[in-house]
Amino acid sequence: MKPLTESEIRRAFVNCGKGEAKRLHVPRDLAERPWDDLDFLGWRDPQAPDRSYLVAELDGRAVALALRSSSAVAGQARLSMCSMCLTTHSGGVSLMVAAKTGKAGQQGNTVGAYMCSDLACPLYVRGKKDAGVGARLHETLTLEEKIQRTVANLAAFIAKVTA
């Protein structure tokens, strides 16, 4: 993924208003992010733990989504799998919900997917971040095929949001 600036990220949001995109928290360490290892940039809002954001490059343009997740319930650390990167976590997967774009979103319609709570899917796939023992199932796919699968899963999710 090519490095993005704060203003590029803010302009890329498709499922929230310009005012909300202007006010939301964008990471201050964009220059230090491992852009070469990212298929998408995802982060949680430090001031609002139920809010997360992701920005991906699709068809040569940045597309960003505002997401909501339920807060973790104490004592519920069961094994779950991310539907984007297929990494399993003990308590590290959240249902992320995005408002649909357009009239459907204005009517309150949403799309959800189970994702890594820290939105670090690209780093888990590449082995740059460890989710613990048994988190990555043994597969005969190459790294490139795993990356392509993650990107395809994310593109399908974004397509549902923007449909």
Secondary structure, 3 states (H helix, E strand, C coil): CCCCCHHHHHHCECCCCHHHHHHCCCCCCHHHCCHHHCCEEEEEECCEEEEEEEEEEECCEEEEEEEEECCCCCCCCCEEECCCCCCEEECCEEEEEEECCHHHHHCCCEEEEEEECCCCHHHHHCCCCCCCCCCCCCCCCCHHHHHHHHHHHHHHHHHHHHC
